[in-house]
Amino acid sequence: MRIRHIQLEAFHLDEMKNFYINILFMELVQEREHSFMVQVGDSFITFRQGQEAPYYHFACLMDIRSFADIVSQVTKRGHTLHRGYTSMWEAEQFYFKDPDGNIVEILGTEVDHSSPSSPWIKIVEIGMPLPNIEEIKKGLGPLSNQYNEGSDTFQFYGDQEGVFVLTKLGRPWFPTNKEATLHPITIDVDADKSFCFKPPSLPYIINGSQAWSKALPVTQLRIARPTNQFDDVVRFYQEGLGLKVVAAFEGHQGYKGKVFGLPDPHYQLEFTEHENGSPCPAPTKDNLLVLYMSDRQARNAIVERLAAMGYPSVPPENPYWEKSGVTIEDPDGWRVVLMNAPGL
């Protein structure tokens, strides 16, 4: 179970950014007004501004050749908690606190494939405090698990690629006496099939994605399009078509944008506009977004809704789309075809 991305909250956002970039030497790959993302080898961590100090635990694997340097950097600042060795990961082990007080664990191991520009390999652990461990395991069925031992207060779930550290809510995180508490976590992992698990009454989201292939290991697709009519285009796709916004931003180096799920974050359609305008060349009449649906009544309801908003159907350029489809132009002239057909 490879952990690709975790999203956590942060209270001292600027201090956290400085610590992870300049002390832990993780690469800054994205920064916005209220968040930043760092790369941990093949994994990523996003920290978003929160309203209170959180209390997380996670572990990252790194090249042993850089382990002592990181330990020294952290020790100078008095954040040290524990140092040892873990047979589970066959690695040197070092626990410390980051500026928010999270329990971070780094694991130094011998590797032959680390990047010359970064000592980090990947995230291998993310802690999940829970009121009932066995209940959440029912929703983790799509993920492989080789750890069957444990108790009703502490268990690992996963494999040699990565694990969820399932701990009873209120149980202290090693090596401290401070009790584990609930804070929002979104986790993206590799899986044999795509799924999204949101445990009831818990601030956790677990997204599983299957890579396209070994040669092209894509796990998420985004089609990005600039527009000079941002509000109208967003209304067309959100209110007219009924797509859901999965992400939004503004003030990002002069850009604002909204990202729609097709229908979820695995496949995305993004619209952006620059504060100085985003003039675009007119599309041809064969630039199409084709949506297949077998429910004719639902398709017709969308057509009627868009017509009432001022977007009537238009004749398709290619007659192929005419038999089972309805073609509609969005505010920029790009065309959407609503096909009453099962697709391929």
Phi, psi and omega per residue, in radians:
M1 nan 1.653 -3.129
R2 -1.393 2.180 3.096
I3 -1.517 1.965 -3.063
R4 -1.576 -0.603 -2.992
H5 -2.766 2.321 2.980
I6 -2.167 2.456 3.106
Q7 -2.043 2.135 -3.060
L8 -2.211 2.828 3.029
E9 -1.603 2.701 3.100
A10 -2.433 2.465 3.132
F11 -1.657 -0.851 3.114
H12 -1.661 1.312 -2.949
L13 -1.078 -0.790 -3.114
D14 -1.147 -0.743 3.118
E15 -1.129 -0.671 3.117
M16 -1.122 -0.754 3.140
K17 -1.080 -0.798 3.126
N18 -1.066 -0.728 -3.097
F19 -1.132 -0.856 -3.059
Y20 -1.250 -0.510 -3.125
I21 -1.508 -0.827 -2.976
N22 -1.686 -0.324 3.114
I23 -1.804 -0.789 -3.140
L24 -1.597 -0.138 3.093
F25 1.013 0.693 2.989
M26 -1.552 2.489 -3.064
E27 -1.374 2.270 3.037
L28 -1.346 2.072 -3.104
V29 -1.958 -0.251 3.104
Q30 -2.762 2.419 3.102
E31 -2.475 2.274 3.060
R32 -2.276 3.121 -3.021
E33 -1.020 -0.669 -3.055
H34 -2.117 0.384 3.140
S35 -2.857 2.854 2.973
F36 -2.631 2.734 -3.134
M37 -2.222 2.372 3.063
V38 -2.093 2.684 3.130
Q39 -1.750 2.340 3.118
V40 -2.086 1.361 -3.066
G41 1.112 -2.015 3.117
D42 -1.542 0.090 -3.113
S43 -2.127 2.993 -3.133
F44 -2.436 2.618 3.012
I45 -2.198 2.246 3.010
T46 -1.923 2.250 3.044
F47 -1.908 2.198 3.121
R48 -2.002 2.517 -3.126
Q49 -1.021 2.207 3.080
G50 -1.996 3.029 -3.091
Q51 -1.633 -0.153 3.137
E52 -2.598 2.849 3.117
A53 -1.245 2.178 3.132
P54 -1.473 -3.052 3.094
Y55 -2.638 1.549 -3.086
Y56 -1.862 2.855 2.910
H57 -2.311 2.307 3.010
F58 -2.648 2.810 -3.099
A59 -2.291 2.473 -3.115
C60 -2.214 2.384 3.125
L61 -1.587 2.446 -3.126
M62 -2.511 2.895 3.108
D63 -1.187 2.238 -3.110
I64 -1.043 -0.440 -3.112
R65 -1.169 -0.356 3.113
S66 -1.905 -0.021 -3.050
F67 -1.054 -0.849 -3.085
A68 -1.091 -0.636 3.135
D69 -1.123 -0.759 3.129
I70 -1.156 -0.761 3.107
V71 -1.005 -0.754 3.138
S72 -1.106 -0.777 3.136
Q73 -1.032 -0.780 -3.107
V74 -1.251 -0.719 -3.103
T75 -1.076 -0.658 3.120
K76 -1.006 -0.477 -3.076
R77 -1.714 0.106 3.016
G78 1.277 0.451 -3.106
H79 -1.695 0.066 -3.007
T80 -1.170 2.436 3.070
L81 -2.085 -0.789 -3.043
H82 -2.870 2.546 3.041
R83 -2.335 2.421 -3.115
G84 -2.942 -2.627 3.137
Y85 -2.414 2.440 3.108
T86 -2.037 2.139 3.094
S87 -1.280 -0.424 -3.140
M88 -1.045 -0.767 -3.141
W89 -1.825 -0.037 -3.085
E90 0.890 1.002 -3.011
A91 -2.606 2.671 2.938
E92 -1.149 2.545 -2.963
Q93 -2.239 2.386 -3.139
F94 -2.533 2.098 3.107
Y95 -1.808 2.468 3.078
F96 -2.750 2.981 3.093
K97 -1.806 2.461 3.005
D98 -1.596 3.130 -3.066
P99 -1.034 -0.411 3.078
D100 -1.522 -0.114 -3.118
G101 1.589 0.140 3.082
N102 -1.163 2.621 3.099
I103 -1.575 1.817 -3.123
V104 -1.789 2.409 3.124
E105 -2.153 2.222 3.033
I106 -1.980 2.527 -3.038
L107 -2.195 2.049 -3.133
G108 -1.669 2.157 -3.117
T109 -2.413 2.788 3.123
E110 -1.389 2.229 3.141
V111 -2.402 2.840 3.097
D112 -2.182 0.249 -3.080
H113 -2.348 0.305 3.136
S114 -1.211 2.667 -3.132
S115 -1.230 2.437 3.108
P116 -1.118 -0.341 -3.113
S117 -1.699 -0.139 -3.113
S118 -2.592 2.398 3.109
P119 -1.463 -0.129 -3.011
W120 -1.442 2.551 -3.101
I121 -1.919 -0.962 -3.136
K122 -3.083 2.923 2.970
I123 -1.446 2.309 -3.125
V124 -2.081 -0.242 3.118
E125 -2.475 2.494 2.943
I126 -2.437 2.199 -3.105
G127 -1.409 2.472 3.136
M128 -2.357 1.676 3.040
P129 -1.149 2.432 -3.027
L130 -2.511 2.547 3.020
P131 -1.270 -0.496 -3.127
N132 -2.565 1.907 -3.061
I133 -1.166 -0.765 -3.076
E134 -1.115 -0.556 -3.126
E135 -1.142 -0.773 -3.096
I136 -1.240 -0.490 -3.132
K137 -1.093 -0.440 3.116
K138 -1.118 -0.552 3.141
G139 -1.515 -0.112 -3.127
L140 -1.691 0.165 -3.088
G141 -0.902 -0.646 3.136
P142 -1.139 -0.198 -3.089
L143 -1.794 2.500 3.134
S144 -1.218 2.562 3.130
N145 -2.506 2.107 3.128
Q146 -1.880 0.060 -3.109
Y147 -1.891 1.830 -3.112
N148 -1.800 -0.161 3.127
E149 -1.565 2.782 3.133
G150 2.564 -2.964 -3.122
S151 -2.313 -3.090 3.104
D152 -1.384 0.026 3.108
T153 -2.052 -0.214 -3.113
F154 -2.796 2.221 3.090
Q155 -2.650 2.653 2.919
F156 -1.688 2.554 3.051
Y157 -2.378 2.056 -3.128
G158 2.622 -2.553 -3.126
D159 -2.631 -2.850 -3.059
Q160 -1.194 -0.198 3.106
E161 -1.483 -0.570 -3.099
G162 3.085 2.730 -3.086
V163 -2.439 2.663 2.852
F164 -1.582 2.294 3.070
V165 -1.667 1.754 -3.078
L166 -1.564 2.028 -3.091
T167 -2.252 2.585 3.120
K168 -1.145 2.321 3.099
L169 -0.971 2.215 -3.117
G170 1.704 -0.246 3.079
R171 -1.323 2.351 -3.101
P172 -1.137 2.493 2.997
W173 -1.373 2.269 3.039
F174 -1.121 2.443 0.059
P175 -1.840 0.837 -3.102
T176 -2.107 3.076 3.031
N177 -1.847 0.149 -3.110
K178 -1.475 2.270 -3.042
E179 -1.262 2.487 3.091
A180 -1.194 2.377 -3.106
T181 -2.240 2.878 -3.105
L182 -1.493 2.291 3.031
H183 -2.584 2.654 -3.074
P184 -1.044 2.365 3.068
I185 -2.455 2.280 2.950
T186 -2.043 2.270 -3.051
I187 -2.194 2.270 3.026
D188 -1.928 2.200 -3.108
V189 -2.281 2.763 2.984
D190 -1.336 2.448 -3.126
A191 -2.556 2.868 3.118
D192 -1.286 -0.331 3.054
K193 -2.625 2.722 -3.103
S194 -1.322 2.433 3.083
F195 -2.775 2.852 3.039
C196 -2.380 2.110 -3.108
F197 -2.048 2.124 3.086
K198 -2.107 1.703 -3.121
P199 -1.022 2.305 -3.125
P200 -0.999 2.362 3.041
S201 1.146 0.261 3.100
L202 -2.164 2.558 -3.062
P203 -1.477 0.734 -3.077
Y204 -2.060 2.494 2.990
I205 -2.304 2.222 3.127
I206 -2.101 2.034 -3.137
N207 -1.895 2.192 3.069
G208 -1.896 2.345 -3.138
S209 -2.325 2.452 3.070
Q210 -1.696 2.241 3.105
A211 -1.141 2.571 -3.114
W212 -1.041 -0.821 3.139
S213 -2.916 2.970 3.078
K214 -1.191 -0.611 -3.135
A215 -1.280 -0.525 3.136
L216 -2.365 1.397 -3.000
P217 -1.398 0.946 3.132
V218 -1.346 2.369 3.104
T219 -2.108 -0.094 3.130
Q220 -2.669 2.443 -3.120
L221 -2.146 2.316 3.066
R222 -2.273 2.241 2.990
I223 -1.779 2.047 -3.064
A224 -1.903 2.357 -3.095
R225 -2.433 2.226 3.044
P226 -1.352 2.724 3.093
T227 -2.605 2.609 3.064
N228 -1.777 0.077 3.122
Q229 -2.279 1.009 -2.960
F230 -0.949 -0.937 -3.055
D231 -1.090 -0.732 -3.138
D232 -1.174 -0.718 -3.141
V233 -1.151 -0.763 3.112
V234 -1.061 -0.745 3.127
R235 -1.106 -0.698 3.131
F236 -1.019 -0.845 -3.056
Y237 -1.420 -0.522 -3.110
Q238 -1.480 -0.970 -3.098
E239 -1.450 -0.656 -3.097
G240 -1.329 -1.049 -3.133
L241 -1.340 -0.524 -3.130
G242 1.617 0.332 3.077
L243 -1.282 2.642 -3.132
K244 -1.766 2.409 3.075
V245 -1.319 2.197 3.112
V246 -1.865 -0.223 3.092
A247 -2.844 2.648 3.111
A248 -2.641 2.670 3.121
F249 -2.723 2.802 3.030
E250 -2.683 2.803 -3.119
G251 1.173 0.424 -3.138
H252 -1.696 1.591 -3.098
Q253 0.917 0.729 3.087
G254 1.567 -0.051 -3.094
Y255 -1.880 2.612 2.885
K256 -2.175 2.755 -3.098
G257 -2.877 2.816 3.012
K258 -2.353 2.463 -3.113
V259 -2.051 2.187 3.110
F260 -1.773 2.495 3.049
G261 -1.485 2.503 3.106
L262 -2.068 1.170 -0.036
P263 -1.673 -0.047 -3.090
D264 -2.214 -3.105 -3.050
P265 -1.135 -0.185 3.126
H266 -1.134 -0.583 3.109
Y267 -2.257 2.183 -2.941
Q268 -2.269 2.628 3.021
L269 -2.203 2.033 -3.032
E270 -1.974 2.431 3.029
F271 -2.130 2.333 -3.132
T272 -2.280 2.740 3.048
E273 -2.548 2.350 3.104
H274 -1.514 2.634 -3.111
E275 -1.098 -0.398 3.082
N276 -1.639 0.144 -3.132
G277 1.721 2.681 3.129
S278 -2.342 1.135 3.135
P279 -1.090 2.402 -3.083
C280 -2.266 2.591 3.048
P281 -1.143 2.592 -3.139
A282 -1.160 2.355 3.108
P283 -1.295 2.781 3.004
T284 -1.330 2.935 -3.116
K285 -1.327 -0.068 3.085
D286 -1.860 0.208 2.969
N287 -1.423 1.863 -2.934
L288 -2.209 2.513 2.848
L289 -1.944 1.976 -3.043
V290 -1.839 2.146 3.130
L291 -1.998 2.116 -3.123
Y292 -1.691 2.361 3.075
M293 -2.620 2.403 -3.107
S294 -1.522 -0.244 -3.124
D295 -1.504 1.743 -3.101
R296 -1.130 -0.680 -3.110
Q297 -1.097 -0.747 3.118
A298 -1.152 -0.696 3.109
R299 -1.065 -0.792 -3.121
N300 -1.142 -0.585 3.114
A301 -1.134 -0.668 3.099
I302 -1.150 -0.744 3.122
V303 -1.043 -0.772 3.139
E304 -1.156 -0.686 -3.134
R305 -1.124 -0.761 3.122
L306 -1.179 -0.654 3.105
A307 -1.093 -0.692 3.126
A308 -1.170 -0.421 3.105
M309 -1.500 -0.045 3.129
G310 1.758 0.315 -3.130
Y311 -2.157 1.423 -3.138
P312 -1.329 2.898 3.094
S313 -1.208 2.679 3.134
V314 -2.271 2.717 3.105
P315 -1.160 2.375 3.113
P316 -1.277 2.610 3.063
E317 -1.188 -0.752 3.111
N318 -1.678 2.074 -3.086
P319 -1.092 -0.236 3.116
Y320 -0.988 -0.640 -3.043
W321 -1.393 -0.091 -3.002
E322 -1.375 -0.614 -2.996
K323 -1.103 -0.860 -3.070
S324 -2.020 0.058 -3.042
G325 -2.103 2.803 3.002
V326 -2.136 2.191 -3.091
T327 -1.800 2.315 -3.106
I328 -2.373 2.390 3.099
E329 -1.590 2.379 3.035
D330 -1.451 3.105 -3.063
P331 -1.010 -0.441 3.133
D332 -1.587 -0.040 -3.118
G333 1.614 -0.038 3.031
W334 -1.289 2.536 -2.999
R335 -1.885 2.458 3.048
V336 -1.992 2.275 3.082
V337 -1.911 2.121 3.102
L338 -1.724 1.774 -3.047
M339 -1.652 2.184 3.027
N340 -1.545 1.329 -3.068
A341 -2.787 2.753 -3.107
P342 -1.342 -0.197 -3.092
G343 1.508 -2.768 -3.089
L344 -1.159 nan nan
